[in-house]
Amino acid sequence: MNTYDVAIVGGGPAGLSAATVLGRMRRNVVLIDAGEPVNAAAAHSQGFFTRDGESPLRLLELGRAEAASYGTRIIDDYVTEIVPGGSFTIVTAGGERLSGNQVVLTTGVRMEFPDIIGLEKHWGNDVAHCPFCHGWELRDRPTVMTMTKPMEIHKAFMIAELTDQLTVLIATDVDMDAVDQASIDKLVALGVSLRHGDAREFVSEGGALSGVELADGSLIPATGAYISPSIAGVSPLAVALNLDLNDTPMGLAIATDAAGRTSMPGVWATGQAADTSMQIVTSAAGGYKLAAEIFRSLL
Ligand SMILES: Cc1cc2nc3c(=O)[nH]c(=O)nc-3n(C[C@H](O)[C@H](O)[C@H](O)COP(=O)(O)OP(=O)(O)OC[C@H]3O[C@@H](n4cnc5c(N)ncnc54)[C@H](O)[C@@H]3O)c2cc1C
């Protein structure tokens, strides 16, 4: 069985950045990646310093080449089990068994989507979830934000900064007593339309979004929309290792200290797996920081 100084599970911006930094410090690194980054559906990724607008998959291709150039072994596979011991045994779906003295979990998050017809066709492009990622591209458009939880009202303020044609579509099962009335009043004063109803379909015209059809059959014309997918828990690997977790308003995340140490010595985590609010550049930064700490810890 091959033994590595560090085994990294997950090859998004966080894992690839950690692999590159550790490789440059001459650590023997393996990175195992299932190849399902959360932003795969997006044609462009925005806001990464010097790489604004690059395709997410192209960014990963560049990141893989950089990590490999410093000796990281990259395996395309899914890790099914991590067995603690003197070092950690990593088992993959493809039947590989590896040993890592340190383990890094950069497994990202998995999203659960609302059941709206046509979502898959538009997701990550004219239907988005994050104003930082898509707000500029969707600016000034007639836009619908679906609201399925009271706390999502706050996202409307961000979107209202980017377009003055915003409709907030409040799902019929949202408990309006739990929605902050002052926020509603403020949104109305800003010119935001509020409407109650359930989104049934994202309607297209020529491949682009043209509106949101409601369960009652009415249509809100829109060429941009925001939804709020929920985060489907942390990686099963973190659960099986019994790591401490943080229950945040945006979902469960692996608890770490500032350097990325989890509650189990030798297991580290960063990127969205540890902080669901992270973006590409902050996930990559987390990978860099954690790599430096691991390197120091091995001296
Ligand atoms: C539609 C969309 C658009 C976005 N646009 C932007 C944008 O424009 N700008 C921006 O900064 N951010 C954007 N984001 C956020 C950005 O994608 C994330 O912040 C970033 O990808 C997180 O990086 P990560 O390395 O933590 O996880 P990921 O990039 O999700 O990578 C995690 C990797 O781990 C792998 N993995 C998981 N479990 C295992 C396992 N058991 N074994 C092996 N591999 C495993 C996954 O397959 C995946 O390849 C967007 C997100 C979405 C959903």
The ligand as a Gaussian input file, in Angstrom:
#p B3LYP/6-31G(d) Opt

LIG

0 1
 C      -23.896000      27.380000      -9.669000
 C      -22.765000      27.931000      -8.830000
 C      -22.022000      28.989000      -9.319000
 C      -20.979000      29.495000      -8.574000
 N      -20.278000      30.570000      -9.059000
 C      -19.247000      31.057000      -8.360000
 C      -18.517000      32.198000      -8.855000
 O      -18.825000      32.739000      -9.918000
 N      -17.470000      32.648000      -8.106000
 C      -17.130000      32.076000      -6.912000
 O      -16.156000      32.520000      -6.303000
 N      -17.804000      31.012000      -6.421000
 C      -18.851000      30.494000      -7.107000
 N      -19.552000      29.432000      -6.616000
 C      -19.107000      28.818000      -5.336000
 C      -17.909000      27.880000      -5.614000
 O      -18.284000      26.937000      -6.581000
 C      -17.457000      27.194000      -4.341000
 O      -17.189000      28.179000      -3.358000
 C      -16.173000      26.371000      -4.541000
 O      -16.318000      25.471000      -5.616000
 C      -15.838000      25.606000      -3.267000
 O      -14.639000      24.912000      -3.470000
 P      -14.336000      23.554000      -2.694000
 O      -12.975000      23.156000      -3.131000
 O      -14.610000      23.710000      -1.253000
 O      -15.443000      22.502000      -3.225000
 P      -15.812000      21.994000      -4.690000
 O      -15.343000      22.951000      -5.724000
 O      -17.255000      21.664000      -4.685000
 O      -14.972000      20.657000      -4.849000
 C      -15.198000      19.542000      -4.019000
 C      -14.714000      18.292000      -4.766000
 O      -14.660000      17.201000      -3.852000
 C      -15.142000      16.044000      -4.516000
 N      -15.582000      15.062000      -3.510000
 C      -16.586000      15.146000      -2.623000
 N      -16.657000      14.021000      -1.875000
 C      -15.663000      13.218000      -2.315000
 C      -15.229000      11.904000      -1.955000
 N      -15.797000      11.224000      -0.963000
 N      -14.181000      11.368000      -2.635000
 C      -13.565000      12.060000      -3.633000
 N      -13.936000      13.303000      -4.014000
 C      -14.982000      13.878000      -3.357000
 C      -16.282000      16.578000      -5.380000
 O      -16.629000      15.665000      -6.403000
 C      -15.648000      17.878000      -5.901000
 O      -14.920000      17.645000      -7.090000
 C      -20.633000      28.927000      -7.317000
 C      -21.391000      27.840000      -6.825000
 C      -22.463000      27.360000      -7.557000
 C      -23.289000      26.239000      -7.016000

